[in-house]
Amino acid sequence: MTSGTTRTHLVWDWNGTLLDDTHAVIQATNAAFAEVELAPITLDQYREMYTIPIPRFYERFLGRLPTEAEWERMDGIFHRYYAEQRVGCGLTAGVEELLHRWQRAGRSQSLLSMYGHEQLVPVVRGYGIEPRFVRVEGRMGPSGGSKALHMERHFEALAGVGGIAPENSVVIGDALDDAVAAAHVGARAVLYTGGSHSRSSLEGAGVPVVDSLGEAVALAETFAA
C-alpha cells in the first residue's frame, strides 16, 4: 500500500452495519405499520422489500404512497419505538477490533449515517468507539431520503482531513443506497448482508457483497494493494 493520502479511507454505515440493530428496526417498523392498520412483517420480508426513500418502502405494503400526514405519523412512531429498542442493541460482532486495527495501522475511517446527527453522536460516543473516526456524521434535515447528497457533503468535509478523497475510499454498508451514495461521489463500496437487505437484493448493486465486516475490511485492503 502506498503512503500518505492514497491510503484507503473507510466510510462506515451505522445502522445495520456497525450497530447490530436490525431487529429493533423491524419492531419499530411494525409499530409504524400498525398506525395504518398494516400487518406486521418478518425480518425476511423486510430484507426483500426494503428500499429508499422510505415512503416507497411503505408503498410496497400499503399499495400506495402514504399521505403526508400518514408519513409524518409513521415516521414519528418509528423513531420513538426505535429509540426505545436501540438501547438493547450491541455492536456487530468483531467491530471494535476491526476499527482499532484499522486505526492502529495508521489508516483513516469515518462514519456517515442516515440516523439524525444530534442522536447519532452521543450514541456512538456511548459505545466507546468515537475516537476511532476522523469524522462522525449523521443526517441533517428530514428523514426518509437517500444518502447520496449526504455522502457528497461528507467528502467535502473530509477533504480538509489529510486530503481524503472518494477515489481512495471504500464505503461499507448494508443497503443498496450505500452503493448508490458511493457511486455518486466516485468511491468504491462493499455491501454487508447482516442488515437491511437480502443477499440477492444486494447483489443487484454490482459491487462486492460479503457476509461479515471482517470480509469487507479485507476486501478494502485489496483495493489499495
N, CA, C and O of each residue as an XYZ file, in Angstrom:
900
protein
N       0.850     -1.194      0.000
C       0.000      0.000      0.000
C       0.881      1.237      0.000
O       1.875      1.292      0.723
N       0.529      2.217     -0.794
C       1.299      3.447     -0.804
C       0.970      4.280      0.404
O      -0.020      4.035      1.094
N       1.811      5.276      0.659
C       1.635      6.067      1.871
C       0.900      7.363      1.584
O       0.567      7.672      0.440
N       0.656      8.115      2.649
C       0.045      9.432      2.509
C      -1.429      9.367      2.224
O      -2.142      8.487      2.707
N      -1.887     10.344      1.407
C      -3.317     10.475      1.178
C      -3.878      9.379      0.280
O      -5.095      9.285      0.120
N      -3.000      8.530     -0.322
C      -3.519      7.457     -1.161
C      -3.877      6.210     -0.349
O      -4.365      5.229     -0.910
N      -3.643      6.236      0.947
C      -4.099      5.133      1.781
C      -5.624      5.039      1.720
O      -6.314      6.055      1.635
N      -6.126      3.843      1.762
C      -7.574      3.658      1.684
C      -8.257      4.198      2.942
O      -7.860      3.900      4.068
N      -9.290      4.994      2.712
C     -10.140      5.505      3.790
C     -11.439      4.712      3.774
O     -11.999      4.453      2.709
N     -11.918      4.328      4.946
C     -13.193      3.626      5.063
C     -14.278      4.582      5.529
O     -14.076      5.356      6.465
N     -15.424      4.526      4.875
C     -16.616      5.238      5.341
C     -17.616      4.177      5.779
O     -18.159      3.440      4.956
N     -17.846      4.113      7.058
C     -18.741      3.105      7.624
C     -20.175      3.625      7.724
O     -20.407      4.789      8.053
N     -21.114      2.756      7.437
C     -22.517      2.991      7.766
C     -22.711      2.599      9.234
O     -21.886      1.884      9.804
N     -23.789      3.064      9.834
C     -24.046      2.789     11.249
C     -25.114      1.722     11.437
O     -24.803      0.584     11.789
N     -26.380      2.084     11.202
C     -27.490      1.157     11.459
C     -27.408     -0.067     10.559
O     -27.329      0.061      9.337
N     -27.425     -1.244     11.155
C     -27.383     -2.480     10.389
C     -25.997     -2.863      9.925
O     -25.816     -3.922      9.324
N     -25.008     -2.016     10.194
C     -23.629     -2.298      9.795
C     -22.767     -2.376     11.058
O     -22.512     -3.467     11.567
N     -22.327     -1.241     11.556
C     -21.563     -1.264     12.805
C     -22.455     -1.604     13.997
O     -22.031     -2.288     14.928
N     -23.705     -1.114     13.956
C     -24.648     -1.398     15.030
C     -25.583     -2.525     14.607
O     -26.232     -2.447     13.564
N     -25.643     -3.559     15.416
C     -26.491     -4.714     15.125
C     -27.907     -4.432     15.649
O     -28.297     -4.899     16.719
N     -28.654     -3.663     14.872
C     -29.957     -3.175     15.347
C     -31.119     -3.550     14.444
O     -32.199     -2.970     14.556
N     -30.914     -4.517     13.543
C     -31.963     -4.820     12.572
C     -33.259     -5.259     13.237
O     -34.344     -4.903     12.778
N     -33.156     -6.031     14.316
C     -34.384     -6.477     14.983
C     -35.116     -5.300     15.634
O     -36.346     -5.294     15.690
N     -34.380     -4.321     16.119
C     -35.014     -3.115     16.663
C     -35.724     -2.349     15.554
O     -36.806     -1.802     15.764
N     -35.116     -2.313     14.382
C     -35.719     -1.637     13.230
C     -37.015     -2.332     12.826
O     -38.003     -1.667     12.513
N     -37.018     -3.665     12.829
C     -38.237     -4.413     12.476
C     -39.359     -4.091     13.456
O     -40.493     -3.849     13.043
N     -39.053     -4.087     14.740
C     -40.078     -3.789     15.744
C     -40.621     -2.370     15.569
O     -41.825     -2.142     15.686
N     -39.736     -1.429     15.291
C     -40.181     -0.047     15.094
C     -40.997      0.091     13.816
O     -41.975      0.838     13.772
N     -40.589     -0.636     12.773
C     -41.343     -0.616     11.516
C     -42.748     -1.168     11.724
O     -43.717     -0.605     11.215
N     -42.862     -2.256     12.461
C     -44.180     -2.844     12.714
C     -45.058     -1.927     13.557
O     -46.278     -1.915     13.396
N     -44.449     -1.168     14.447
C     -45.224     -0.182     15.207
C     -45.756      0.899     14.273
O     -46.892      1.350     14.420
N     -44.929      1.313     13.307
C     -45.369      2.307     12.335
C     -46.459      1.744     11.429
O     -47.423      2.437     11.102
N     -46.300      0.473     11.021
C     -47.303     -0.161     10.164
C     -48.656     -0.262     10.868
O     -49.703     -0.109     10.238
N     -48.627     -0.518     12.170
C     -49.878     -0.632     12.918
C     -50.675      0.661     12.873
O     -51.901      0.650     12.981
N     -49.975      1.770     12.715
C     -50.642      3.085     12.657
C     -51.591      3.174     11.466
O     -52.602      3.875     11.530
N     -51.269      2.460     10.368
C     -52.132      2.478      9.182
C     -52.752      1.090      8.953
O     -53.136      0.745      7.836
N     -52.839      0.309     10.026
C     -53.504     -0.993     10.034
C     -52.889     -1.991      9.056
O     -53.602     -2.775      8.430
N     -51.565     -1.956      8.928
C     -50.866     -2.958      8.148
C     -50.423     -4.091      9.071
O     -50.072     -3.862     10.229
N     -50.443     -5.308      8.547
C     -50.000     -6.463      9.338
C     -48.500     -6.384      9.586
O     -47.766     -5.839      8.761
N     -48.038     -6.916     10.698
C     -46.595     -6.916     10.961
C     -45.841     -7.756      9.932
O     -46.395     -8.687      9.349
N     -44.561     -7.411      9.717
C     -43.741     -8.135      8.757
C     -42.600     -8.840      9.487
O     -42.279     -8.527     10.633
N     -42.003     -9.796      8.791
C     -40.883    -10.552      9.334
C     -39.570     -9.939      8.854
O     -39.560     -9.070      7.982
N     -38.465    -10.403      9.434
C     -37.145     -9.958      9.009
C     -36.914    -10.275      7.536
O     -36.397     -9.436      6.797
N     -37.289    -11.475      7.102
C     -37.088    -11.850      5.700
C     -37.888    -10.947      4.763
O     -37.393    -10.545      3.710
N     -39.129    -10.631      5.147
C     -39.942     -9.731      4.325
C     -39.303     -8.346      4.261
O     -39.256     -7.718      3.203
N     -38.827     -7.893      5.378
C     -38.182     -6.576      5.429
C     -36.989     -6.551      4.473
O     -36.849     -5.623      3.676
N     -36.142     -7.554      4.552
C     -34.929     -7.562      3.732
C     -35.228     -7.684      2.248
O     -34.480     -7.161      1.422
N     -36.306     -8.364      1.901
C     -36.668     -8.493      0.491
C     -37.303     -7.222     -0.062
O     -37.158     -6.927     -1.249
N     -37.996     -6.476      0.770
C     -38.801     -5.345      0.297
C     -38.188     -3.965      0.567
O     -38.616     -2.974     -0.025
N     -37.200     -3.895      1.444
C     -36.673     -2.598      1.871
C     -36.123     -1.801      0.700
O     -35.421     -2.339     -0.156
N     -36.447     -0.518      0.669
C     -35.930      0.377     -0.357
C     -35.899      1.793      0.179
O     -36.511      2.104      1.201
N     -35.175      2.645     -0.528
C     -35.059      4.072     -0.227
C     -35.618      4.819     -1.428
O     -35.386      4.393     -2.559
N     -36.346      5.916     -1.232
C     -36.727      6.539      0.035
C     -37.771      5.715      0.787
O     -38.510      4.936      0.186
N     -37.822      5.895      2.091
C     -38.663      5.070      2.957
C     -40.143      5.099      2.567
O     -40.794      4.057      2.642
N     -40.709      6.244      2.152
C     -42.123      6.192      1.737
C     -42.378      5.170      0.624
O     -43.465      4.596      0.550
N     -41.385      4.941     -0.238
C     -41.532      3.924     -1.287
C     -41.555      2.517     -0.688
O     -42.241      1.626     -1.189
N     -40.796      2.336      0.387
C     -40.829      1.057      1.106
C     -42.222      0.829      1.678
O     -42.780     -0.260      1.548
N     -42.777      1.846      2.305
C     -44.123      1.735      2.865
C     -45.151      1.481      1.760
O     -46.120      0.751      1.967
N     -44.940      2.080      0.595
C     -45.870      1.906     -0.526
C     -45.973      0.435     -0.935
O     -47.041     -0.017     -1.348
N     -44.893     -0.302     -0.825
C     -44.889     -1.704     -1.240
C     -45.857     -2.551     -0.413
O     -46.332     -3.588     -0.876
N     -46.143     -2.112      0.795
C     -47.077     -2.841      1.651
C     -48.458     -2.196      1.662
O     -49.475     -2.882      1.767
N     -48.480     -0.879      1.553
C     -49.734     -0.144      1.646
C     -50.502     -0.156      0.321
O     -51.721      0.011      0.296
N     -49.761     -0.358     -0.789
C     -50.390     -0.337     -2.102
C     -50.488      1.058     -2.682
O     -50.990      1.239     -3.791
N     -50.020      2.028     -1.954
C     -49.998      3.427     -2.395
C     -48.999      4.147     -1.505
O     -48.634      3.661     -0.434
N     -48.565      5.309     -1.965
C     -47.698      6.114     -1.105
C     -48.503      6.611      0.095
O     -49.665      6.986     -0.061
N     -47.908      6.620      1.284
C     -48.629      7.204      2.414
C     -48.858      8.694      2.174
O     -48.036      9.360      1.544
N     -49.962      9.205      2.672
C     -50.188     10.644      2.589
C     -49.138     11.347      3.447
O     -48.458     10.711      4.253
N     -49.013     12.630      3.273
C     -48.037     13.383      4.062
C     -48.304     13.240      5.559
O     -47.381     13.089      6.359
N     -49.605     13.290      5.922
C     -49.956     13.155      7.340
C     -49.628     11.754      7.850
O     -49.126     11.606      8.964
N     -49.908     10.715      7.040
C     -49.583      9.346      7.432
C     -48.075      9.174      7.585
O     -47.605      8.568      8.548
N     -47.321      9.715      6.625
C     -45.869      9.599      6.683
C     -45.322     10.240      7.951
O     -44.468      9.661      8.622
N     -45.800     11.408      8.277
C     -45.309     12.095      9.475
C     -45.616     11.291     10.726
O     -44.776     11.189     11.620
N     -46.830     10.710     10.800
C     -47.184      9.898     11.966
C     -46.341      8.625     12.024
O     -45.811      8.268     13.076
N     -46.224      7.947     10.885
C     -45.479      6.699     10.850
C     -44.001      6.923     11.167
O     -43.386      6.147     11.898
N     -43.450      7.982     10.614
C     -42.040      8.287     10.860
C     -41.804      8.620     12.326
O     -40.819      8.180     12.920
N     -42.705      9.390     12.901
C     -42.580      9.738     14.314
C     -42.667      8.516     15.208
O     -41.887      8.367     16.148
N     -43.633      7.629     14.906
C     -43.784      6.400     15.690
C     -42.559      5.514     15.527
O     -42.057      4.953     16.502
N     -42.078      5.389     14.296
C     -40.888      4.567     14.061
C     -39.731      5.040     14.934
O     -39.107      4.232     15.623
N     -39.441      6.323     14.913
C     -38.282      6.832     15.651
C     -38.472      6.719     17.163
O     -37.510      6.496     17.897
N     -39.695      6.872     17.619
C     -39.943      6.735     19.057
C     -39.720      5.288     19.514
O     -39.062      5.042     20.525
N     -40.274      4.337     18.757
C     -40.094      2.931     19.120
C     -38.645      2.501     18.944
O     -38.111      1.745     19.754
N     -38.009      2.990     17.875
C     -36.615      2.620     17.644
C     -35.737      3.095     18.798
O     -34.873      2.351     19.263
N     -35.946      4.320     19.261
C     -35.142      4.852     20.367
C     -35.269      3.980     21.611
O     -34.302      3.802     22.352
N     -36.467      3.435     21.840
C     -36.681      2.552     22.996
C     -35.956      1.223     22.830
O     -35.384      0.695     23.784
N     -35.982      0.689     21.619
C     -35.393     -0.626     21.359
C     -33.877     -0.566     21.171
O     -33.180     -1.543     21.443
N     -33.371      0.562     20.714
C     -31.951      0.672     20.385
C     -31.057      0.456     21.586
O     -29.940     -0.043     21.444
N     -31.528      0.823     22.772
C     -30.681      0.717     23.962
C     -30.279     -0.724     24.257
O     -29.296     -0.961     24.959
N     -31.027     -1.683     23.730
C     -30.686     -3.079     23.945
C     -29.799     -3.667     22.857
O     -29.481     -4.856     22.892
N     -29.399     -2.846     21.893
C     -28.601     -3.334     20.765
C     -27.106     -3.208     21.042
O     -26.663     -2.268     21.703
N     -26.347     -4.155     20.535
C     -24.896     -4.104     20.657
C     -24.233     -3.860     19.314
O     -24.889     -3.878     18.273
N     -22.938     -3.633     19.344
C     -22.177     -3.518     18.110
C     -22.111     -4.882     17.428
O     -22.159     -5.918     18.091
N     -22.002     -4.875     16.126
C     -21.847     -6.118     15.373
C     -20.575     -6.831     15.838
O     -19.567     -6.190     16.137
N     -20.632     -8.132     15.892
C     -19.507     -8.931     16.387
C     -18.206     -8.567     15.669
O     -18.149     -8.537     14.440
N     -17.175     -8.295     16.451
C     -15.847     -8.016     15.908
C     -15.584     -6.580     15.538
O     -14.464     -6.245     15.153
N     -16.583     -5.713     15.641
C     -16.443     -4.326     15.194
C     -15.332     -3.592     15.931
O     -14.506     -2.931     15.303
N     -15.301     -3.699     17.230
C     -14.323     -2.923     17.994
C     -12.900     -3.255     17.576
O     -12.070     -2.356     17.445
N     -12.605     -4.527     17.365
C     -11.265     -4.930     16.948
C     -10.961     -4.461     15.528
O      -9.848     -4.014     15.251
N     -11.939     -4.557     14.628
C     -11.735     -4.100     13.252
C     -11.406     -2.611     13.201
O     -10.478     -2.193     12.509
N     -12.174     -1.822     13.938
C     -11.947     -0.376     13.948
C     -10.592     -0.050     14.564
O      -9.858      0.797     14.053
N     -10.264     -0.719     15.655
C      -8.996     -0.468     16.335
C      -7.815     -0.852     15.448
O      -6.832     -0.115     15.363
N      -7.912     -1.998     14.791
C      -6.816     -2.469     13.951
C      -6.570     -1.533     12.772
O      -5.424     -1.250     12.422
N      -7.650     -1.056     12.165
C      -7.519     -0.137     11.021
C      -6.848      1.160     11.468
O      -5.946      1.667     10.801
N      -7.295      1.684     12.592
C      -6.700      2.917     13.115
C      -5.243      2.703     13.516
O      -4.391      3.548     13.242
N      -4.962      1.595     14.152
C      -3.613      1.292     14.623
C      -2.630      1.184     13.455
O      -1.441      1.464     13.611
N      -3.133      0.778     12.287
C      -2.288      0.660     11.098
C      -2.033      2.020     10.439
O      -1.374      2.098      9.402
N      -2.555      3.083     11.042
C      -2.333      4.420     10.510
C      -3.280      4.813      9.397
O      -3.018      5.759      8.653
N      -4.380      4.088      9.283
C      -5.369      4.378      8.242
C      -6.536      5.148      8.842
O      -6.788      5.075     10.045
N      -7.235      5.874      8.007
C      -8.348      6.693      8.484
C      -9.687      6.036      8.181
O      -9.808      5.215      7.271
N     -10.685      6.417      8.963
C     -12.038      5.924      8.761
C     -13.008      6.953      9.325
O     -12.680      7.701     10.247
N     -14.193      6.975      8.761
C     -15.229      7.897      9.225
C     -16.558      7.163      9.260
O     -16.676      6.032      8.788
N     -17.540      7.819      9.822
C     -18.869      7.231      9.987
C     -19.899      8.192      9.416
O     -19.956      9.357      9.808
N     -20.710      7.702      8.491
C     -21.791      8.504      7.919
C     -23.078      7.700      8.004
O     -23.175      6.598      7.464
N     -24.062      8.265      8.689
C     -25.316      7.567      8.935
C     -26.501      8.434      8.537
O     -26.417      9.662      8.519
N     -27.605      7.769      8.218
C     -28.851      8.487      7.989
C     -29.671      8.599      9.267
O     -30.811      9.064      9.242
N     -29.093      8.177     10.372
C     -29.670      8.432     11.695
C     -29.402      9.900     12.014
O     -28.319     10.403     11.715
N     -30.353     10.588     12.609
C     -30.220     12.014     12.879
C     -28.919     12.356     13.597
O     -28.544     11.675     14.551
N     -28.236     13.391     13.157
C     -26.908     13.734     13.681
C     -26.930     13.971     15.186
O     -26.047     13.499     15.902
N     -27.924     14.692     15.662
C     -27.969     15.014     17.092
C     -28.161     13.769     17.950
O     -27.717     13.733     19.098
N     -28.814     12.753     17.405
C     -28.991     11.496     18.124
C     -27.758     10.593     17.953
O     -27.348      9.901     18.885
N     -27.185     10.613     16.761
C     -26.089      9.700     16.434
C     -24.847      9.922     17.289
O     -24.307      8.971     17.855
N     -24.393     11.158     17.387
C     -23.104     11.428     18.033
C     -23.044     10.911     19.470
O     -22.090     10.212     19.814
N     -24.023     11.226     20.321
C     -23.937     10.682     21.682
C     -24.072      9.163     21.741
O     -23.510      8.526     22.632
N     -24.814      8.575     20.797
C     -24.957      7.116     20.771
C     -23.617      6.461     20.437
O     -23.203      5.515     21.107
N     -22.942      6.962     19.407
C     -21.634      6.419     19.028
C     -20.651      6.582     20.184
O     -19.873      5.679     20.489
N     -20.703      7.744     20.813
C     -19.835      8.009     21.963
C     -20.106      7.006     23.081
O     -19.183      6.544     23.751
N     -21.375      6.679     23.271
C     -21.752      5.755     24.329
C     -21.219      4.348     24.118
O     -21.013      3.610     25.081
N     -20.995      3.969     22.857
C     -20.426      2.654     22.578
C     -18.903      2.659     22.666
O     -18.268      1.617     22.500
N     -18.314      3.823     22.924
C     -16.878      3.922     23.157
C     -15.998      3.876     21.927
O     -14.794      3.648     22.041
N     -16.582      4.093     20.734
C     -15.778      3.972     19.509
C     -15.575      5.292     18.779
O     -14.949      5.316     17.719
N     -16.083      6.373     19.314
C     -15.949      7.667     18.628
C     -14.496      8.010     18.285
O     -14.254      8.532     17.197
N     -13.516      7.742     19.161
C     -12.136      8.110     18.843
C     -11.544      7.372     17.642
O     -10.479      7.752     17.155
N     -12.205      6.342     17.166
C     -11.684      5.599     16.012
C     -11.888      6.347     14.694
O     -11.262      6.013     13.688
N     -12.750      7.344     14.697
C     -13.144      8.009     13.452
C     -12.600      9.430     13.359
O     -12.508     10.142     14.360
N     -12.239      9.832     12.134
C     -11.834     11.226     11.924
C     -13.061     12.132     11.804
O     -12.960     13.349     11.964
N     -14.216     11.533     11.522
C     -15.458     12.310     11.437
C     -16.646     11.379     11.681
O     -16.712     10.284     11.122
N     -17.572     11.821     12.511
C     -18.825     11.106     12.752
C     -19.950     12.041     12.333
O     -20.085     13.142     12.867
N     -20.748     11.600     11.383
C     -21.761     12.496     10.808
C     -23.070     11.756     10.587
O     -23.093     10.674     10.001
N     -24.150     12.347     11.059
C     -25.479     11.813     10.838
C     -26.278     12.699      9.911
O     -25.800     13.731      9.442
N     -27.505     12.277      9.655
C     -28.382     13.018      8.754
C     -28.747     14.375      9.327
O     -29.088     14.513     10.501
N     -28.664     15.367      8.460
C     -29.157     16.698      8.773
C     -30.390     16.933      7.903
O     -30.332     16.743      6.688
N     -31.502     17.344      8.511
C     -32.717     17.548      7.743
C     -33.678     16.380      7.892
O     -33.449     15.492      8.712
N     -34.752     16.371      7.108
C     -35.806     15.360      7.270
C     -35.327     13.953      6.948
O     -34.387     13.766      6.176
N     -35.983     12.966      7.549
C     -35.621     11.563      7.331
C     -36.315     11.028      6.090
O     -37.223     11.649      5.539
N     -35.854      9.845      5.665
C     -36.546      9.134      4.599
C     -35.887      9.170      3.242
O     -36.289      8.414      2.357
N     -34.886     10.019      3.033
C     -34.294     10.166      1.710
C     -33.044      9.341      1.494
O     -32.737      8.437      2.271
N     -32.320      9.662      0.424
C     -31.116      8.939      0.043
C     -29.880      9.511      0.730
O     -29.885     10.647      1.204
N     -28.828      8.708      0.775
C     -27.569      9.111      1.400
C     -26.647      9.853      0.431
O     -25.629     10.395      0.862
N     -26.969      9.895     -0.851
C     -26.031     10.397     -1.858
C     -25.542     11.815     -1.580
O     -24.336     12.063     -1.583
N     -26.460     12.747     -1.342
C     -26.042     14.132     -1.100
C     -25.325     14.273      0.235
O     -24.433     15.110      0.379
N     -25.712     13.455      1.211
C     -25.015     13.453      2.500
C     -23.573     12.969      2.310
O     -22.650     13.479      2.945
N     -23.392     11.987      1.435
C     -22.050     11.477      1.145
C     -21.210     12.552      0.476
O     -20.023     12.698      0.769
N     -21.821     13.291     -0.409
C     -21.124     14.384     -1.088
C     -20.606     15.395     -0.064
O     -19.445     15.800     -0.115
N     -21.467     15.794      0.854
C     -21.059     16.759      1.889
C     -20.024     16.159      2.839
O     -19.138     16.859      3.330
N     -20.147     14.856      3.092
C     -19.196     14.173      3.965
C     -17.783     14.278      3.388
O     -16.828     14.560      4.112
N     -17.663     14.052      2.094
C     -16.335     14.116      1.471
C     -15.844     15.551      1.316
O     -14.637     15.794      1.307
N     -16.754     16.489      1.195
C     -16.325     17.888      1.194
C     -15.634     18.217      2.511
O     -14.628     18.927      2.536
N     -16.187     17.692      3.609
C     -15.577     17.898      4.925
C     -14.287     17.096      5.063
O     -13.315     17.586      5.637
N     -14.268     15.874      4.546
C     -13.082     15.032      4.670
C     -11.900     15.551      3.864
O     -10.750     15.237      4.173
N     -12.175     16.336      2.842
C     -11.082     16.885      2.033
C     -10.115     17.695      2.885
O      -8.934     17.812      2.561
N     -10.629     18.252      3.976
C      -9.783     19.030      4.873
C      -9.093     18.191      5.935
O      -8.371     18.721      6.779
N      -9.313     16.881      5.895
C      -8.697     15.972      6.872
C      -7.660     15.135      6.131
O      -7.919     13.985      5.777
N      -6.504     15.709      5.902
C      -5.444     14.969      5.214
C      -5.717     14.693      3.754
O      -5.135     13.778      3.170
N      -6.606     15.483      3.153
C      -6.872     15.313      1.724
C      -7.574     14.026      1.361
O      -7.360     13.493      0.272
N      -8.412     13.514      2.251
C      -9.142     12.270      1.975
C     -10.072     12.480      0.779
O     -10.870     13.417      0.760
N      -9.961     11.601     -0.214
C     -10.734     11.744     -1.447
C     -11.558     10.492     -1.721
O     -11.175      9.397     -1.309
N     -12.692     10.643     -2.415
C     -13.555      9.492     -2.704
C     -12.859      8.374     -3.460
O     -13.097      7.197     -3.190
N     -11.991      8.739     -4.413
C     -11.359      7.709     -5.232
C     -10.412      6.806     -4.435
O     -10.017      5.741     -4.911
N     -10.052      7.234     -3.228
C      -9.213      6.404     -2.355
C     -10.014      5.845     -1.183
O      -9.444      5.468     -0.159
N     -11.324      5.793     -1.334
C     -12.193      5.422     -0.218
C     -13.098      4.242     -0.558
O     -13.426      3.996     -1.719
N     -13.489      3.523      0.488
C     -14.418      2.402      0.359
C     -15.554      2.615      1.352
O     -15.319      2.790      2.547
N     -16.777      2.599      0.854
C     -17.975      2.702      1.692
C     -18.405      1.285      2.070
O     -18.568      0.429      1.201
N     -18.587      1.045      3.362
C     -19.056     -0.261      3.840
C     -20.424     -0.061      4.483
O     -20.550      0.650      5.480
N     -21.436     -0.685      3.913
C     -22.792     -0.532      4.431
C     -23.643     -1.760      4.158
O     -23.186     -2.737      3.566
N     -24.891     -1.687      4.602
C     -25.793     -2.843      4.486
C     -26.933     -2.606      3.518
O     -27.818     -3.454      3.399
N     -26.938     -1.473      2.817
C     -28.081     -1.115      1.980
C     -27.653     -0.771      0.558
O     -26.541     -0.295      0.331
N     -28.540     -1.016     -0.383
C     -28.276     -0.623     -1.763
C     -27.965      0.864     -1.854
O     -27.164      1.287     -2.687
N     -28.594      1.648     -1.005
C     -28.375      3.090     -1.024
C     -26.926      3.445     -0.690
O     -26.434      4.482     -1.137
N     -26.237      2.611      0.081
C     -24.817      2.856      0.365
C     -24.001      2.760     -0.918
O     -23.083      3.551     -1.135
N     -24.335      1.790     -1.770
C     -23.641      1.646     -3.048
C     -23.961      2.812     -3.974
O     -23.083      3.312     -4.677
N     -25.216      3.244     -3.972
C     -25.620      4.394     -4.785
C     -24.862      5.651     -4.343
O     -24.362      6.414     -5.170
N     -24.789      5.847     -3.034
C     -24.098      7.025     -2.496
C     -22.608      6.984     -2.814
O     -22.009      8.011     -3.136
N     -22.009      5.793     -2.722
C     -20.590      5.649     -3.056
C     -20.352      5.997     -4.522
O     -19.435      6.753     -4.845
N     -21.174      5.447     -5.405
C     -21.029      5.717     -6.837
C     -21.224      7.199     -7.137
O     -20.575      7.746     -8.029
N     -22.107      7.840     -6.401
C     -22.395      9.259     -6.607
C     -21.149     10.126     -6.439
O     -20.987     11.132     -7.129
N     -20.271      9.728     -5.518
C     -19.071     10.536     -5.267
C     -17.818      9.924     -5.890
O     -16.749     10.531     -5.828
N     -17.924      8.728     -6.491
C     -16.765      8.103     -7.105
C     -15.959      7.224     -6.175
O     -14.777      6.983     -6.419
N     -16.589      6.734     -5.095
C     -15.926      5.813     -4.170
C     -16.334      4.378     -4.483
O     -17.322      4.148     -5.179
N     -15.582      3.426     -3.976
C     -15.956      2.023     -4.073
C     -16.936      1.691     -2.948
O     -17.111      2.476     -2.015
N     -17.567      0.535     -3.044
C     -18.485      0.096     -1.990
C     -18.379     -1.408     -1.798
O     -18.119     -2.158     -2.739
N     -18.585     -1.826     -0.569
C     -18.740     -3.242     -0.217
C     -20.005     -3.329      0.625
O     -20.168     -2.561      1.573
N     -20.895     -4.243      0.298
C     -22.167     -4.360      0.997
C     -22.209     -5.611      1.863
O     -21.734     -6.679      1.476
N     -22.788     -5.449      3.042
C     -22.816     -6.460      4.099
C     -24.227     -7.017      4.261
O     -25.195     -6.259      4.332
N     -24.341     -8.340      4.320
C     -25.656     -8.999      4.326
C     -26.336     -9.054      5.692
O     -27.447     -9.572      5.798
N     -25.693     -8.530      6.742
C     -26.248     -8.676      8.082
C     -27.268     -7.634      8.483
O     -27.726     -7.627      9.625
N     -27.635     -6.744      7.558
C     -28.520     -5.652      7.918
C     -29.850     -5.643      7.203
O     -30.668     -6.543      7.393
N     -30.076     -4.614      6.368
C     -31.423     -4.323      5.876
C     -31.843     -5.062      4.612
O     -33.029     -5.082      4.284
N     -30.897     -5.672      3.891
C     -31.233     -6.292      2.609
C     -30.837     -7.762      2.574
O     -29.925     -8.193      3.280
N     -31.532     -8.515      1.749
C     -31.136     -9.895      1.486
C     -29.915     -9.885      0.559
O     -29.651     -8.890     -0.116
N     -29.189    -10.979      0.532
C     -28.029    -11.085     -0.360
C     -28.444    -10.880     -1.824
O     -27.767    -10.174     -2.572
N     -29.559    -11.499     -2.226
C     -29.992    -11.375     -3.626
C     -30.286     -9.926     -3.990
O     -29.995     -9.494     -5.106
N     -30.862     -9.173     -3.055
C     -31.125     -7.752     -3.314
C     -29.825     -6.980     -3.457
O     -29.680     -6.161     -4.364
N     -28.878     -7.241     -2.560
C     -27.611     -6.515     -2.577
C     -26.799     -6.819     -3.829
O     -26.101     -5.948     -4.349
N     -26.889     -8.040     -4.307
C     -26.092     -8.413     -5.475
C     -26.504     -7.638     -6.722
O     -25.749     -7.565     -7.692
N     -27.694     -7.066     -6.693
C     -28.130     -6.247     -7.813
C     -27.381     -4.945     -7.947
O     -27.494     -4.272     -8.971
N     -26.612     -4.571     -6.927
C     -25.878     -3.306     -6.963
C     -24.615     -3.391     -7.805
O     -24.060     -2.364     -8.196
N     -24.156     -4.609     -8.087
C     -22.957     -4.757     -8.903
C     -21.658     -4.457     -8.181
O     -20.642     -4.165     -8.812
N     -21.691     -4.530     -6.849
C     -20.479     -4.337     -6.047
C     -20.278     -5.586     -5.187
O     -21.200     -6.393     -5.063
N     -19.089     -5.767     -4.586
C     -18.883     -6.952     -3.753
C     -19.876     -7.032     -2.595
O     -20.202     -6.018     -1.977
N     -20.350     -8.238     -2.307
C     -21.280     -8.496     -1.203
C     -20.625     -9.516     -0.281
O     -20.133    -10.547     -0.740
N     -20.617     -9.232      1.014
C     -19.944    -10.098      1.988
C     -20.877    -10.413      3.146
O     -21.867     -9.720      3.380
N     -20.535    -11.481      3.866
C     -21.358    -11.916      4.989
C     -20.802    -11.496      6.343
O     -21.417    -11.765      7.375
N     -19.650    -10.841      6.350
C     -19.095    -10.350      7.605
C     -18.341     -9.052      7.359
O     -17.872     -8.795      6.250
N     -18.230     -8.239      8.400
C     -17.492     -6.985      8.270
C     -15.994     -7.235      8.155
O     -15.270     -6.433      7.565
N     -15.533     -8.342      8.716
C     -14.130     -8.709      8.537
C     -13.801     -8.914      7.064
O     -12.749     -8.485      6.590
N     -14.710     -9.578      6.337
C     -14.524     -9.762      4.897
C     -14.535     -8.422      4.174
O     -13.774     -8.218      3.228
N     -15.387     -7.517      4.613
C     -15.476     -6.201      3.980
C     -14.155     -5.454      4.108
O     -13.669     -4.872      3.138
N     -13.580     -5.470      5.299
C     -12.308     -4.776      5.518
C     -11.192     -5.447      4.723
O     -10.343     -4.762      4.152
N     -11.183     -6.774      4.681
C     -10.168     -7.492      3.912
C     -10.244     -7.114      2.435
O      -9.213     -6.951      1.781
N     -11.449     -6.974      1.913
C     -11.617     -6.548      0.519
C     -11.108     -5.123      0.321
O     -10.435     -4.830     -0.667
N     -11.432     -4.239      1.262
C     -10.967     -2.858      1.168
C      -9.444     -2.806      1.104
O      -8.877     -1.971      0.399
N      -8.789     -3.689      1.833
C      -7.326     -3.725      1.805
C      -6.805     -4.156      0.433
O      -5.767     -3.666     -0.013
N      -7.504     -5.057     -0.232
C      -7.054     -5.491     -1.552
C      -7.241     -4.388     -2.588
O      -6.466     -4.305     -3.541
N      -8.244     -3.548     -2.421
C      -8.463     -2.459     -3.363
C      -7.252     -1.535     -3.413
O      -6.952     -0.948     -4.452
N      -6.562     -1.412     -2.291
C      -5.433     -0.484     -2.208
C      -4.104     -1.147     -2.539
O      -3.064     -0.490     -2.580
N      -4.149     -2.443     -2.774
C      -2.888     -3.170     -2.994
C      -2.240     -2.782     -4.315
O      -1.176     -3.298     -4.656
